[in-house]
Amino acid sequence: MARRGDLTKDELKIIKKKITDEEAFENFFRDCFLRNLRPATIDYYKNEFHAAKKFINKTLVECEQQDIENLIIESKRLIKVTTINTRLRALRSFYNYLYKNKLIDKNPMKNIKLLRDRLKTIETLDSKELELLLKTIRKQKTFVGSNGVHFEAAWEHAVRIPRLRRRAGVGFEN
């Protein structure tokens, strides 16, 4: 059988130069600089990559989808969903860059979605608590007008309870 000149996947792996994390970071941050990203954004990427490397026992360029999934599972026990999503966004940007520039064969973030963040129920005041708040504001000798204005603004714009309580210095539990 004649050779067609095409290499198999195994042969390609042998001749393909593997990139190290340091080289990948250097290329990625060079691209960030060329795109004129803010220094704070670059620092964010560095911090998130460093944190991700603590969870993953491989170099980041050798990670597969399973490694990212394990990172998510381990992280869920230790940190909040918002923080995990922040880390995933940074990793997605990194892996998209590497894949787009053919520095890695597969993008491990391709099928990884951000975690759903469940909204917490916002506490509301009942009518007795509102009456108590209004009475307390009216009883105060100083800044009555100011507190009344804050209360009215809160009433009109639905400010959350903890902020209202701090403003008026009232505890409704008593």
N, C-alpha and C positions, 0 to 999 in steps of 0.2 A: 504494500500500500504506500502510495506516495505521500510525502509530507506536504501539507498545504501552506506552511509558513505561519499558521496560527499556533499560539501557545495555549496550553491548557491552563486552568486556574491554578493548579499546583505549580506549574512552571513559572507563571506570572508572579506568584508569591515569592519564589526563590529569587527572582531578579529584581523584584520591587524593593526599593529602599524603604525601610521602616523609619518613621519619624519618632523622635523622642518628645516627651512632654515639653521640655525646655525649648526645642525647636518649634513646636506647635505654638507655645505661648508667645515666643518671639515673633512668629509670623502673624499671629492673631493680633497682638498688641501693636505691631507695625501697621496693620490694616486699620485698627482703631485710630491710630494717630493720623493716618492718611485721610480717614473719613472725618477728622477733626472732632472726635468725641471729647466730651469734657473730662478733665482729670478725675472728677468724682466718679464718673461712669467707669473709667478704667480701673480705679481703685475698687469699685464694687465688683467688677469682674474678677480681679485678683483675689479679693476676700472670699468670694463664692467658690472659686476654683480650689483655693486652699482648704476651705471647709469641706468641699465634696471629696477631696483626696483623703481626708481623714476617715471617711466612711467606706471608701472603695479601696480594696487592697491591691489594686492594679494601677498602672499609669492611666491617665485619662484617655490617651489616644488608643489604648487597647480595650477600653470599655465596650461592652455590648449592651443590648437592651435589657438583658437579665440583670446586669450590674446596676443599671439605673433604677430598675424596679426594686431591687434590694435596698438601694439607697433610700428610696421613698418609704419603704416599709420600716426600715430602721429609724429614719428621721421622724416618722409619725409618732413614735413613742417618746421622743425627746423634745421636739420643737413644734411650733404652731404651723398650721396649714399655710398661712400667708408666707412664712419664712421659707417653707419648702418650695412653694411656687416661685418665690424670688430666686431661689437657687436653681430651679429648673429652667427659668427664663435665661439665666446666665449660661447654663450648660447648653441650652438649645442654640443660643447665638454662637457659642464656641464650636459646637459640632456641625452646625450649618455651614460655618465658614470653612472648616476642615474638609467637609464633604464637597462643597462647591468648588474648592480648589484642588480636589483630588488628592488630598493628603491622607484620607482614610477611605476604605472601600465601602463601608456601610455606616450610615448615620444612626447611632443608637437611640437618638431622640425622635426618630421618625414617627413612631407609633405611641409616644408618651404624651399624654394629655396633662394639663394642669389639674390639680386636685380641686374638688368643689369645696367651697368654704361656706359652711352653714351659717346663716344669719341668726344672731341671737335675738330673742324677744326683747323689745325695748319696753322698759317699765313705764307705766302711766300713772297719773294721779287720779284718785277718785274725788268725788265732790267734797267729801269731808276734809281731805288733805288740802284741797285748794282753798277751802274756807279758812282752815287753820293757817295756811301760808299768808293769806290776805290779812287776817287779824294780826299776825306777828309783824308783818310789814307796817301796818298802821300804828302799832304800839311803839315801835322804835322811835326814839327822840331825835336821832341824828340820821341824816341822809334819807329821810322818809321819801322824799320826792324821787331820789335816785333809785331806791329799791322798788318803789312803785312803778317807775318807768321800766326797770328791768323785768318786773313781774308782768307788766302789760305787754312788753315786747315778747317775752317768753310765751305768754298766753296766745298772742297773735301768730307767732312763728314756730310754735311747738318745740321749744328748747327741751332737751332731755332733763330728766329729773335730777340726777346728781349735780348738774351745773346749777339748777334752780336752788337746790338745797344749800349749796356752797354760797350762793349769792345772798340768800336770805338768812343763813346761819341757823337753819331749822332742821331738826331731826323729827321725822314723822313717827318713829317707832314709839316715842313717849306718849 
